[in-house]
């Protein structure tokens, strides 16, 4: 699994902290932040700023340290050409 897919999987599982993603993937926080920017530009995730309407329904609202990342896209994987037969 590539770094983009692994990062997206962790975010989909609810891990939205760059430091935690970096720790689990054994890469730098800077690399995670770059991956997050790529995923956001592709429409797979969105950054939600603290105090936005989405925060009102969040169960972590009272202890939230700031903005977070939400999975919003669907993951598609291309099949190998021989799988279409």
C-alpha positions, 0 to 999 in steps of 0.5 A: 500500500502506498503512502497516500492510500495508507494515510487515507486509510488512517484518516478514514479510521478517525486518526486526524492528527499529523503527528499520530499518522507520522508515528504510525507510518514511521515518516516525518510530520512534514511528509504527512502534511504534504500527503494531506495537502495532496489528498485534500486537492484530490477531494478525498479529505477536507480540513474542518476549522475549529468552530465551523458548523461541523463542530457542533455535532462532533462528540469531541467538541469540548476537548478539541484542540483545533482543526481536524481532517475529515474523510469525504471521498470514496476510494476506487482502485483500478483492476488489472486488465486481466481481471475484466475477463 
